[in-house]
Amino acid sequence: MNRDDQNTWYPSEQQIEQSQIMKLCRHLNLESYDALYEFSLCDPDAYWRGVNDFCKIQWSTDYQRYLDLSRGIEFPSWFTGGELNWVDTILDNGFDDKKTAIISETEKGAPRKITYADLRDEVKGVAAGLLSIGVRRGDRIGLLMENGIDASVAFIALSYIGAIVVPLFSGFGPEAIVARLDSCQARGIITSNGFHRRGQFVDVSKTVSDVCNQLDDIEFVVIKPSSDDIQPMPDQVTTYSWDEIKQPLEAAPPSSRMAPNDPFMVIFTSGTTGKPKGIVHVHGGFPIKIAHDAVIHFDVGAEDVFCWPADMGWIAGSLVLCTALMRGATLVCYDGAPDFPDWSRLPKLVERYRITHFGSAPTLIRGFFANHDVYANVDMSSIRLLITAGETIAPEHFLWFERVFGRGEAPLINYTGGTEVSGALLGSVVVRPIVPAGFNSRSPGIEIDVVDASGTPVQEQPGELAVRAPFVGMTASFWRDEERYLDTYWRTIPGMWIHGDLAMRDGEGNYFILGRSDDTLKVAGKRVGPAEIEEILIEIDGVMEAAVIGVDDPVKGQAIVAFIVCFKQVADIGQLVAMRVREQLGKPFVPSAVIIVSQLPKTRSSKIMRRVIRSAYSGMPKDDISSIVNPESIDEIELAVKNR
């Protein structure tokens, strides 16, 4: 956590004055961001009224009350008395019809563009088609499509008719999909029959056929053909072609009128233990929070070009879509491996489409870092803001990304929240200095604190990231599982939402995420977050990634085991690790073992799954691993442990 002032990014006066934050401040007659943040907590009703107005959220019937807590703080009702469909803010917000809404590029390099007028027509045509095949308001429909224009259209069209989208990761196997669709009694699936990864065609239609054979509730499948070879569906399932279901525009009714607390999405997250959790998001929650964050944290306006490669099966996919399209910006989608045919692929995407906002998970940043020579001469001068999210990032890689991709001029916005909270709990803003790997602000409208086990605020020491009051964007509950929702967030410290992140606040108002609190290491009575040790390991020349876990130890309570991925051979790695950790954290935190592997188990959002590593190390059951994109990494860990 040592910080050097020369490594701090400072905004210029021009960046401050031209920021979306200051435009919102002027809209609310406030003089500064500090005043805006205080206003958001002191008068949330007026604050969210101003945000709705500034972001031009389209309400068909104005709401009467900002918040109703008659069911308790755990189950708030938002914007009661109002009526809206969140997609109207994209389709009927007065954006320039001729402006490019989405640019989509596949791994094979085939680009496609549509304007806002085209997007409106596509959504209405698909919406009419879904109604024609019997999709009804409130139906849960699985969406299993590679990122791009068609996936975006399908996502929006389902909300347009009042159905509930269930996003599915494009790399899921049948078991993971069955668990999710069965949990929410889905009636149908919208899918493509496949996509390309590293030059090879991945057949999705076979997976969908296997799913349909196991689920009696699935009545239909809509398939976008990506090749001529489509696996037939079971006889009891009606199959429709994506192109065939599109209806003439005159067949499309107006978008469905929805209450603010009507669900539009059930998105599953595996969490750290147990079966996947069905996170429920509503029309008056997630989309409004993301439009807000697009202003506050991402500084997005209609003139911008936004790219953050993300699968539609994870929360980042819908977050990215709403961030760009609800602000009238241009969204750039990429469907493919980031290093195919080499690591210049995404930098060249920036150059080709003059991308202004570029987001990347820390894992991807580390890949760029290790392969910089491949794209050293690519022009990325269009970038004016960078984003990183999904896991903790080492200061070394934070600074490198800021200085190479952002030229030392563009701010790098660190952003953390999660599937259950829509957008940010903590996130940097462009009107304050940004320290490496830190967050320079709590997100406005959310009363965040770092607390100890009793709920008392702490500073300059690790604590639980807690929210003291309900907030716009929080999940309405878990799908038909209120007890698990309450157990997960509200019962650890009564009256507080305990998010499950270990965090620290310094004396200058900066925050740092140290890892998941259930990953917290307690060695000889000393508590430390895994990220603190991992940052030290990643700074070793040749080390690309690191994950540390705690294992039972009869003397210390827990001993630390480090798993390391290297991009080149590192001599005497065990001794080097011991020396660095001893110097920077102290002898108690020196790993008892260092294990070299070629990869670490991760989710699609690039989160390293320490829970899975811990289970593989100890030989314990791994519970749900359906969100792991590289399950072969688990076998490698088990073998490496066995051969120690």
Secondary structure as a PSIPRED ss2 file (coil, helix, strand):
# PSIPRED VFORMAT (PSIPRED V4.0)

   1 M C   1.000  0.000  0.000
   2 N C   1.000  0.000  0.000
   3 R C   1.000  0.000  0.000
   4 D C   1.000  0.000  0.000
   5 D H   0.000  1.000  0.000
   6 Q H   0.000  1.000  0.000
   7 N H   0.000  1.000  0.000
   8 T C   1.000  0.000  0.000
   9 W E   0.000  0.000  1.000
  10 Y C   1.000  0.000  0.000
  11 P C   1.000  0.000  0.000
  12 S C   1.000  0.000  0.000
  13 E H   0.000  1.000  0.000
  14 Q H   0.000  1.000  0.000
  15 Q H   0.000  1.000  0.000
  16 I H   0.000  1.000  0.000
  17 E H   0.000  1.000  0.000
  18 Q C   1.000  0.000  0.000
  19 S C   1.000  0.000  0.000
  20 Q H   0.000  1.000  0.000
  21 I H   0.000  1.000  0.000
  22 M H   0.000  1.000  0.000
  23 K H   0.000  1.000  0.000
  24 L H   0.000  1.000  0.000
  25 C H   0.000  1.000  0.000
  26 R H   0.000  1.000  0.000
  27 H H   0.000  1.000  0.000
  28 L C   1.000  0.000  0.000
  29 N C   1.000  0.000  0.000
  30 L C   1.000  0.000  0.000
  31 E C   1.000  0.000  0.000
  32 S C   1.000  0.000  0.000
  33 Y H   0.000  1.000  0.000
  34 D H   0.000  1.000  0.000
  35 A H   0.000  1.000  0.000
  36 L H   0.000  1.000  0.000
  37 Y H   0.000  1.000  0.000
  38 E H   0.000  1.000  0.000
  39 F H   0.000  1.000  0.000
  40 S H   0.000  1.000  0.000
  41 L H   0.000  1.000  0.000
  42 C H   0.000  1.000  0.000
  43 D C   1.000  0.000  0.000
  44 P H   0.000  1.000  0.000
  45 D H   0.000  1.000  0.000
  46 A H   0.000  1.000  0.000
  47 Y H   0.000  1.000  0.000
  48 W H   0.000  1.000  0.000
  49 R H   0.000  1.000  0.000
  50 G H   0.000  1.000  0.000
  51 V H   0.000  1.000  0.000
  52 N H   0.000  1.000  0.000
  53 D H   0.000  1.000  0.000
  54 F H   0.000  1.000  0.000
  55 C C   1.000  0.000  0.000
  56 K C   1.000  0.000  0.000
  57 I C   1.000  0.000  0.000
  58 Q C   1.000  0.000  0.000
  59 W E   0.000  0.000  1.000
  60 S E   0.000  0.000  1.000
  61 T E   0.000  0.000  1.000
  62 D C   1.000  0.000  0.000
  63 Y C   1.000  0.000  0.000
  64 Q C   1.000  0.000  0.000
  65 R E   0.000  0.000  1.000
  66 Y E   0.000  0.000  1.000
  67 L E   0.000  0.000  1.000
  68 D E   0.000  0.000  1.000
  69 L C   1.000  0.000  0.000
  70 S C   1.000  0.000  0.000
  71 R C   1.000  0.000  0.000
  72 G C   1.000  0.000  0.000
  73 I C   1.000  0.000  0.000
  74 E C   1.000  0.000  0.000
  75 F C   1.000  0.000  0.000
  76 P C   1.000  0.000  0.000
  77 S E   0.000  0.000  1.000
  78 W E   0.000  0.000  1.000
  79 F E   0.000  0.000  1.000
  80 T E   0.000  0.000  1.000
  81 G C   1.000  0.000  0.000
  82 G C   1.000  0.000  0.000
  83 E E   0.000  0.000  1.000
  84 L E   0.000  0.000  1.000
  85 N C   1.000  0.000  0.000
  86 W C   1.000  0.000  0.000
  87 V C   1.000  0.000  0.000
  88 D H   0.000  1.000  0.000
  89 T H   0.000  1.000  0.000
  90 I H   0.000  1.000  0.000
  91 L H   0.000  1.000  0.000
  92 D C   1.000  0.000  0.000
  93 N C   1.000  0.000  0.000
  94 G C   1.000  0.000  0.000
  95 F C   1.000  0.000  0.000
  96 D C   1.000  0.000  0.000
  97 D C   1.000  0.000  0.000
  98 K C   1.000  0.000  0.000
  99 K C   1.000  0.000  0.000
 100 T E   0.000  0.000  1.000
 101 A E   0.000  0.000  1.000
 102 I E   0.000  0.000  1.000
 103 I E   0.000  0.000  1.000
 104 S E   0.000  0.000  1.000
 105 E E   0.000  0.000  1.000
 106 T E   0.000  0.000  1.000
 107 E C   1.000  0.000  0.000
 108 K C   1.000  0.000  0.000
 109 G C   1.000  0.000  0.000
 110 A C   1.000  0.000  0.000
 111 P E   0.000  0.000  1.000
 112 R E   0.000  0.000  1.000
 113 K E   0.000  0.000  1.000
 114 I E   0.000  0.000  1.000
 115 T E   0.000  0.000  1.000
 116 Y H   0.000  1.000  0.000
 117 A H   0.000  1.000  0.000
 118 D H   0.000  1.000  0.000
 119 L H   0.000  1.000  0.000
 120 R H   0.000  1.000  0.000
 121 D H   0.000  1.000  0.000
 122 E H   0.000  1.000  0.000
 123 V H   0.000  1.000  0.000
 124 K H   0.000  1.000  0.000
 125 G H   0.000  1.000  0.000
 126 V H   0.000  1.000  0.000
 127 A H   0.000  1.000  0.000
 128 A H   0.000  1.000  0.000
 129 G H   0.000  1.000  0.000
 130 L H   0.000  1.000  0.000
 131 L H   0.000  1.000  0.000
 132 S H   0.000  1.000  0.000
 133 I C   1.000  0.000  0.000
 134 G C   1.000  0.000  0.000
 135 V C   1.000  0.000  0.000
 136 R C   1.000  0.000  0.000
 137 R C   1.000  0.000  0.000
 138 G C   1.000  0.000  0.000
 139 D C   1.000  0.000  0.000
 140 R E   0.000  0.000  1.000
 141 I E   0.000  0.000  1.000
 142 G E   0.000  0.000  1.000
 143 L E   0.000  0.000  1.000
 144 L E   0.000  0.000  1.000
 145 M C   1.000  0.000  0.000
 146 E C   1.000  0.000  0.000
 147 N C   1.000  0.000  0.000
 148 G C   1.000  0.000  0.000
 149 I H   0.000  1.000  0.000
 150 D H   0.000  1.000  0.000
 151 A H   0.000  1.000  0.000
 152 S H   0.000  1.000  0.000
 153 V H   0.000  1.000  0.000
 154 A H   0.000  1.000  0.000
 155 F H   0.000  1.000  0.000
 156 I H   0.000  1.000  0.000
 157 A H   0.000  1.000  0.000
 158 L H   0.000  1.000  0.000
 159 S H   0.000  1.000  0.000
 160 Y H   0.000  1.000  0.000
 161 I C   1.000  0.000  0.000
 162 G C   1.000  0.000  0.000
 163 A C   1.000  0.000  0.000
 164 I E   0.000  0.000  1.000
 165 V E   0.000  0.000  1.000
 166 V E   0.000  0.000  1.000
 167 P E   0.000  0.000  1.000
 168 L C   1.000  0.000  0.000
 169 F C   1.000  0.000  0.000
 170 S C   1.000  0.000  0.000
 171 G C   1.000  0.000  0.000
 172 F C   1.000  0.000  0.000
 173 G C   1.000  0.000  0.000
 174 P H   0.000  1.000  0.000
 175 E H   0.000  1.000  0.000
 176 A H   0.000  1.000  0.000
 177 I H   0.000  1.000  0.000
 178 V H   0.000  1.000  0.000
 179 A H   0.000  1.000  0.000
 180 R H   0.000  1.000  0.000
 181 L H   0.000  1.000  0.000
 182 D H   0.000  1.000  0.000
 183 S H   0.000  1.000  0.000
 184 C C   1.000  0.000  0.000
 185 Q C   1.000  0.000  0.000
 186 A C   1.000  0.000  0.000
 187 R C   1.000  0.000  0.000
 188 G E   0.000  0.000  1.000
 189 I E   0.000  0.000  1.000
 190 I E   0.000  0.000  1.000
 191 T E   0.000  0.000  1.000
 192 S E   0.000  0.000  1.000
 193 N C   1.000  0.000  0.000
 194 G E   0.000  0.000  1.000
 195 F E   0.000  0.000  1.000
 196 H E   0.000  0.000  1.000
 197 R E   0.000  0.000  1.000
 198 R C   1.000  0.000  0.000
 199 G C   1.000  0.000  0.000
 200 Q E   0.000  0.000  1.000
 201 F E   0.000  0.000  1.000
 202 V E   0.000  0.000  1.000
 203 D E   0.000  0.000  1.000
 204 V C   1.000  0.000  0.000
 205 S H   0.000  1.000  0.000
 206 K H   0.000  1.000  0.000
 207 T H   0.000  1.000  0.000
 208 V H   0.000  1.000  0.000
 209 S H   0.000  1.000  0.000
 210 D H   0.000  1.000  0.000
 211 V H   0.000  1.000  0.000
 212 C H   0.000  1.000  0.000
 213 N H   0.000  1.000  0.000
 214 Q H   0.000  1.000  0.000
 215 L C   1.000  0.000  0.000
 216 D C   1.000  0.000  0.000
 217 D C   1.000  0.000  0.000
 218 I C   1.000  0.000  0.000
 219 E C   1.000  0.000  0.000
 220 F E   0.000  0.000  1.000
 221 V E   0.000  0.000  1.000
 222 V E   0.000  0.000  1.000
 223 I E   0.000  0.000  1.000
 224 K E   0.000  0.000  1.000
 225 P C   1.000  0.000  0.000
 226 S C   1.000  0.000  0.000
 227 S C   1.000  0.000  0.000
 228 D C   1.000  0.000  0.000
 229 D C   1.000  0.000  0.000
 230 I C   1.000  0.000  0.000
 231 Q C   1.000  0.000  0.000
 232 P C   1.000  0.000  0.000
 233 M C   1.000  0.000  0.000
 234 P C   1.000  0.000  0.000
 235 D C   1.000  0.000  0.000
 236 Q C   1.000  0.000  0.000
 237 V C   1.000  0.000  0.000
 238 T E   0.000  0.000  1.000
 239 T E   0.000  0.000  1.000
 240 Y E   0.000  0.000  1.000
 241 S E   0.000  0.000  1.000
 242 W H   0.000  1.000  0.000
 243 D H   0.000  1.000  0.000
 244 E H   0.000  1.000  0.000
 245 I H   0.000  1.000  0.000
 246 K C   1.000  0.000  0.000
 247 Q C   1.000  0.000  0.000
 248 P C   1.000  0.000  0.000
 249 L H   0.000  1.000  0.000
 250 E H   0.000  1.000  0.000
 251 A H   0.000  1.000  0.000
 252 A C   1.000  0.000  0.000
 253 P C   1.000  0.000  0.000
 254 P C   1.000  0.000  0.000
 255 S C   1.000  0.000  0.000
 256 S C   1.000  0.000  0.000
 257 R C   1.000  0.000  0.000
 258 M E   0.000  0.000  1.000
 259 A C   1.000  0.000  0.000
 260 P C   1.000  0.000  0.000
 261 N C   1.000  0.000  0.000
 262 D C   1.000  0.000  0.000
 263 P E   0.000  0.000  1.000
 264 F E   0.000  0.000  1.000
 265 M E   0.000  0.000  1.000
 266 V E   0.000  0.000  1.000
 267 I E   0.000  0.000  1.000
 268 F E   0.000  0.000  1.000
 269 T E   0.000  0.000  1.000
 270 S C   1.000  0.000  0.000
 271 G C   1.000  0.000  0.000
 272 T C   1.000  0.000  0.000
 273 T C   1.000  0.000  0.000
 274 G C   1.000  0.000  0.000
 275 K C   1.000  0.000  0.000
 276 P C   1.000  0.000  0.000
 277 K E   0.000  0.000  1.000
 278 G E   0.000  0.000  1.000
 279 I E   0.000  0.000  1.000
 280 V E   0.000  0.000  1.000
 281 H E   0.000  0.000  1.000
 282 V E   0.000  0.000  1.000
 283 H C   1.000  0.000  0.000
 284 G C   1.000  0.000  0.000
 285 G C   1.000  0.000  0.000
 286 F H   0.000  1.000  0.000
 287 P H   0.000  1.000  0.000
 288 I H   0.000  1.000  0.000
 289 K H   0.000  1.000  0.000
 290 I H   0.000  1.000  0.000
 291 A H   0.000  1.000  0.000
 292 H H   0.000  1.000  0.000
 293 D H   0.000  1.000  0.000
 294 A H   0.000  1.000  0.000
 295 V H   0.000  1.000  0.000
 296 I H   0.000  1.000  0.000
 297 H C   1.000  0.000  0.000
 298 F C   1.000  0.000  0.000
 299 D C   1.000  0.000  0.000
 300 V C   1.000  0.000  0.000
 301 G C   1.000  0.000  0.000
 302 A C   1.000  0.000  0.000
 303 E C   1.000  0.000  0.000
 304 D C   1.000  0.000  0.000
 305 V E   0.000  0.000  1.000
 306 F E   0.000  0.000  1.000
 307 C E   0.000  0.000  1.000
 308 W C   1.000  0.000  0.000
 309 P C   1.000  0.000  0.000
 310 A C   1.000  0.000  0.000
 311 D C   1.000  0.000  0.000
 312 M C   1.000  0.000  0.000
 313 G C   1.000  0.000  0.000
 314 W C   1.000  0.000  0.000
 315 I H   0.000  1.000  0.000
 316 A H   0.000  1.000  0.000
 317 G H   0.000  1.000  0.000
 318 S H   0.000  1.000  0.000
 319 L H   0.000  1.000  0.000
 320 V H   0.000  1.000  0.000
 321 L H   0.000  1.000  0.000
 322 C H   0.000  1.000  0.000
 323 T H   0.000  1.000  0.000
 324 A H   0.000  1.000  0.000
 325 L H   0.000  1.000  0.000
 326 M C   1.000  0.000  0.000
 327 R C   1.000  0.000  0.000
 328 G C   1.000  0.000  0.000
 329 A C   1.000  0.000  0.000
 330 T E   0.000  0.000  1.000
 331 L E   0.000  0.000  1.000
 332 V E   0.000  0.000  1.000
 333 C E   0.000  0.000  1.000
 334 Y E   0.000  0.000  1.000
 335 D E   0.000  0.000  1.000
 336 G C   1.000  0.000  0.000
 337 A C   1.000  0.000  0.000
 338 P C   1.000  0.000  0.000
 339 D C   1.000  0.000  0.000
 340 F C   1.000  0.000  0.000
 341 P C   1.000  0.000  0.000
 342 D C   1.000  0.000  0.000
 343 W C   1.000  0.000  0.000
 344 S C   1.000  0.000  0.000
 345 R H   0.000  1.000  0.000
 346 L H   0.000  1.000  0.000
 347 P H   0.000  1.000  0.000
 348 K H   0.000  1.000  0.000
 349 L H   0.000  1.000  0.000
 350 V H   0.000  1.000  0.000
 351 E H   0.000  1.000  0.000
 352 R H   0.000  1.000  0.000
 353 Y H   0.000  1.000  0.000
 354 R C   1.000  0.000  0.000
 355 I C   1.000  0.000  0.000
 356 T C   1.000  0.000  0.000
 357 H E   0.000  0.000  1.000
 358 F E   0.000  0.000  1.000
 359 G E   0.000  0.000  1.000
 360 S E   0.000  0.000  1.000
 361 A C   1.000  0.000  0.000
 362 P H   0.000  1.000  0.000
 363 T H   0.000  1.000  0.000
 364 L H   0.000  1.000  0.000
 365 I H   0.000  1.000  0.000
 366 R H   0.000  1.000  0.000
 367 G H   0.000  1.000  0.000
 368 F H   0.000  1.000  0.000
 369 F H   0.000  1.000  0.000
 370 A H   0.000  1.000  0.000
 371 N C   1.000  0.000  0.000
 372 H H   0.000  1.000  0.000
 373 D H   0.000  1.000  0.000
 374 V H   0.000  1.000  0.000
 375 Y H   0.000  1.000  0.000
 376 A C   1.000  0.000  0.000
 377 N C   1.000  0.000  0.000
 378 V C   1.000  0.000  0.000
 379 D C   1.000  0.000  0.000
 380 M C   1.000  0.000  0.000
 381 S C   1.000  0.000  0.000
 382 S C   1.000  0.000  0.000
 383 I C   1.000  0.000  0.000
 384 R C   1.000  0.000  0.000
 385 L E   0.000  0.000  1.000
 386 L E   0.000  0.000  1.000
 387 I E   0.000  0.000  1.000
 388 T E   0.000  0.000  1.000
 389 A E   0.000  0.000  1.000
 390 G C   1.000  0.000  0.000
 391 E C   1.000  0.000  0.000
 392 T C   1.000  0.000  0.000
 393 I C   1.000  0.000  0.000
 394 A C   1.000  0.000  0.000
 395 P H   0.000  1.000  0.000
 396 E H   0.000  1.000  0.000
 397 H H   0.000  1.000  0.000
 398 F H   0.000  1.000  0.000
 399 L H   0.000  1.000  0.000
 400 W H   0.000  1.000  0.000
 401 F H   0.000  1.000  0.000
 402 E H   0.000  1.000  0.000
 403 R H   0.000  1.000  0.000
 404 V H   0.000  1.000  0.000
 405 F C   1.000  0.000  0.000
 406 G C   1.000  0.000  0.000
 407 R C   1.000  0.000  0.000
 408 G C   1.000  0.000  0.000
 409 E C   1.000  0.000  0.000
 410 A C   1.000  0.000  0.000
 411 P C   1.000  0.000  0.000
 412 L E   0.000  0.000  1.000
 413 I E   0.000  0.000  1.000
 414 N E   0.000  0.000  1.000
 415 Y E   0.000  0.000  1.000
 416 T E   0.000  0.000  1.000
 417 G E   0.000  0.000  1.000
 418 G C   1.000  0.000  0.000
 419 T H   0.000  1.000  0.000
 420 E H   0.000  1.000  0.000
 421 V H   0.000  1.000  0.000
 422 S C   1.000  0.000  0.000
 423 G C   1.000  0.000  0.000
 424 A E   0.000  0.000  1.000
 425 L E   0.000  0.000  1.000
 426 L E   0.000  0.000  1.000
 427 G E   0.000  0.000  1.000
 428 S C   1.000  0.000  0.000
 429 V C   1.000  0.000  0.000
 430 V C   1.000  0.000  0.000
 431 V C   1.000  0.000  0.000
 432 R C   1.000  0.000  0.000
 433 P C   1.000  0.000  0.000
 434 I E   0.000  0.000  1.000
 435 V C   1.000  0.000  0.000
 436 P C   1.000  0.000  0.000
 437 A C   1.000  0.000  0.000
 438 G C   1.000  0.000  0.000
 439 F E   0.000  0.000  1.000
 440 N C   1.000  0.000  0.000
 441 S C   1.000  0.000  0.000
 442 R E   0.000  0.000  1.000
 443 S C   1.000  0.000  0.000
 444 P C   1.000  0.000  0.000
 445 G C   1.000  0.000  0.000
 446 I C   1.000  0.000  0.000
 447 E C   1.000  0.000  0.000
 448 I E   0.000  0.000  1.000
 449 D E   0.000  0.000  1.000
 450 V E   0.000  0.000  1.000
 451 V E   0.000  0.000  1.000
 452 D C   1.000  0.000  0.000
 453 A C   1.000  0.000  0.000
 454 S C   1.000  0.000  0.000
 455 G C   1.000  0.000  0.000
 456 T C   1.000  0.000  0.000
 457 P E   0.000  0.000  1.000
 458 V C   1.000  0.000  0.000
 459 Q C   1.000  0.000  0.000
 460 E C   1.000  0.000  0.000
 461 Q C   1.000  0.000  0.000
 462 P C   1.000  0.000  0.000
 463 G E   0.000  0.000  1.000
 464 E E   0.000  0.000  1.000
 465 L E   0.000  0.000  1.000
 466 A E   0.000  0.000  1.000
 467 V E   0.000  0.000  1.000
 468 R C   1.000  0.000  0.000
 469 A C   1.000  0.000  0.000
 470 P C   1.000  0.000  0.000
 471 F C   1.000  0.000  0.000
 472 V C   1.000  0.000  0.000
 473 G C   1.000  0.000  0.000
 474 M C   1.000  0.000  0.000
 475 T C   1.000  0.000  0.000
 476 A C   1.000  0.000  0.000
 477 S C   1.000  0.000  0.000
 478 F E   0.000  0.000  1.000
 479 W C   1.000  0.000  0.000
 480 R C   1.000  0.000  0.000
 481 D C   1.000  0.000  0.000
 482 E H   0.000  1.000  0.000
 483 E H   0.000  1.000  0.000
 484 R H   0.000  1.000  0.000
 485 Y H   0.000  1.000  0.000
 486 L H   0.000  1.000  0.000
 487 D H   0.000  1.000  0.000
 488 T H   0.000  1.000  0.000
 489 Y H   0.000  1.000  0.000
 490 W C   1.000  0.000  0.000
 491 R C   1.000  0.000  0.000
 492 T C   1.000  0.000  0.000
 493 I C   1.000  0.000  0.000
 494 P C   1.000  0.000  0.000
 495 G C   1.000  0.000  0.000
 496 M C   1.000  0.000  0.000
 497 W E   0.000  0.000  1.000
 498 I E   0.000  0.000  1.000
 499 H E   0.000  0.000  1.000
 500 G E   0.000  0.000  1.000
 501 D E   0.000  0.000  1.000
 502 L E   0.000  0.000  1.000
 503 A E   0.000  0.000  1.000
 504 M E   0.000  0.000  1.000
 505 R E   0.000  0.000  1.000
 506 D C   1.000  0.000  0.000
 507 G C   1.000  0.000  0.000
 508 E C   1.000  0.000  0.000
 509 G C   1.000  0.000  0.000
 510 N C   1.000  0.000  0.000
 511 Y E   0.000  0.000  1.000
 512 F E   0.000  0.000  1.000
 513 I E   0.000  0.000  1.000
 514 L E   0.000  0.000  1.000
 515 G E   0.000  0.000  1.000
 516 R E   0.000  0.000  1.000
 517 S H   0.000  1.000  0.000
 518 D H   0.000  1.000  0.000
 519 D H   0.000  1.000  0.000
 520 T C   1.000  0.000  0.000
 521 L E   0.000  0.000  1.000
 522 K E   0.000  0.000  1.000
 523 V E   0.000  0.000  1.000
 524 A C   1.000  0.000  0.000
 525 G C   1.000  0.000  0.000
 526 K E   0.000  0.000  1.000
 527 R E   0.000  0.000  1.000
 528 V E   0.000  0.000  1.000
 529 G C   1.000  0.000  0.000
 530 P H   0.000  1.000  0.000
 531 A H   0.000  1.000  0.000
 532 E H   0.000  1.000  0.000
 533 I H   0.000  1.000  0.000
 534 E H   0.000  1.000  0.000
 535 E H   0.000  1.000  0.000
 536 I H   0.000  1.000  0.000
 537 L H   0.000  1.000  0.000
 538 I H   0.000  1.000  0.000
 539 E C   1.000  0.000  0.000
 540 I C   1.000  0.000  0.000
 541 D C   1.000  0.000  0.000
 542 G C   1.000  0.000  0.000
 543 V E   0.000  0.000  1.000
 544 M E   0.000  0.000  1.000
 545 E E   0.000  0.000  1.000
 546 A E   0.000  0.000  1.000
 547 A E   0.000  0.000  1.000
 548 V E   0.000  0.000  1.000
 549 I E   0.000  0.000  1.000
 550 G E   0.000  0.000  1.000
 551 V E   0.000  0.000  1.000
 552 D E   0.000  0.000  1.000
 553 D E   0.000  0.000  1.000
 554 P C   1.000  0.000  0.000
 555 V C   1.000  0.000  0.000
 556 K C   1.000  0.000  0.000
 557 G E   0.000  0.000  1.000
 558 Q E   0.000  0.000  1.000
 559 A E   0.000  0.000  1.000
 560 I E   0.000  0.000  1.000
 561 V E   0.000  0.000  1.000
 562 A E   0.000  0.000  1.000
 563 F E   0.000  0.000  1.000
 564 I E   0.000  0.000  1.000
 565 V E   0.000  0.000  1.000
 566 C E   0.000  0.000  1.000
 567 F C   1.000  0.000  0.000
 568 K C   1.000  0.000  0.000
 569 Q C   1.000  0.000  0.000
 570 V C   1.000  0.000  0.000
 571 A C   1.000  0.000  0.000
 572 D C   1.000  0.000  0.000
 573 I H   0.000  1.000  0.000
 574 G H   0.000  1.000  0.000
 575 Q H   0.000  1.000  0.000
 576 L H   0.000  1.000  0.000
 577 V H   0.000  1.000  0.000
 578 A H   0.000  1.000  0.000
 579 M H   0.000  1.000  0.000
 580 R H   0.000  1.000  0.000
 581 V H   0.000  1.000  0.000
 582 R H   0.000  1.000  0.000
 583 E H   0.000  1.000  0.000
 584 Q H   0.000  1.000  0.000
 585 L C   1.000  0.000  0.000
 586 G C   1.000  0.000  0.000
 587 K H   0.000  1.000  0.000
 588 P H   0.000  1.000  0.000
 589 F H   0.000  1.000  0.000
 590 V C   1.000  0.000  0.000
 591 P C   1.000  0.000  0.000
 592 S C   1.000  0.000  0.000
 593 A E   0.000  0.000  1.000
 594 V E   0.000  0.000  1.000
 595 I E   0.000  0.000  1.000
 596 I E   0.000  0.000  1.000
 597 V C   1.000  0.000  0.000
 598 S C   1.000  0.000  0.000
 599 Q C   1.000  0.000  0.000
 600 L C   1.000  0.000  0.000
 601 P C   1.000  0.000  0.000
 602 K E   0.000  0.000  1.000
 603 T E   0.000  0.000  1.000
 604 R C   1.000  0.000  0.000
 605 S C   1.000  0.000  0.000
 606 S C   1.000  0.000  0.000
 607 K C   1.000  0.000  0.000
 608 I E   0.000  0.000  1.000
 609 M C   1.000  0.000  0.000
 610 R H   0.000  1.000  0.000
 611 R H   0.000  1.000  0.000
 612 V H   0.000  1.000  0.000
 613 I H   0.000  1.000  0.000
 614 R H   0.000  1.000  0.000
 615 S H   0.000  1.000  0.000
 616 A H   0.000  1.000  0.000
 617 Y H   0.000  1.000  0.000
 618 S H   0.000  1.000  0.000
 619 G C   1.000  0.000  0.000
 620 M C   1.000  0.000  0.000
 621 P C   1.000  0.000  0.000
 622 K C   1.000  0.000  0.000
 623 D C   1.000  0.000  0.000
 624 D C   1.000  0.000  0.000
 625 I C   1.000  0.000  0.000
 626 S C   1.000  0.000  0.000
 627 S C   1.000  0.000  0.000
 628 I E   0.000  0.000  1.000
 629 V C   1.000  0.000  0.000
 630 N C   1.000  0.000  0.000
 631 P C   1.000  0.000  0.000
 632 E H   0.000  1.000  0.000
 633 S H   0.000  1.000  0.000
 634 I H   0.000  1.000  0.000
 635 D H   0.000  1.000  0.000
 636 E H   0.000  1.000  0.000
 637 I H   0.000  1.000  0.000
 638 E H   0.000  1.000  0.000
 639 L H   0.000  1.000  0.000
 640 A H   0.000  1.000  0.000
 641 V H   0.000  1.000  0.000
 642 K H   0.000  1.000  0.000
 643 N C   1.000  0.000  0.000
 644 R C   1.000  0.000  0.000
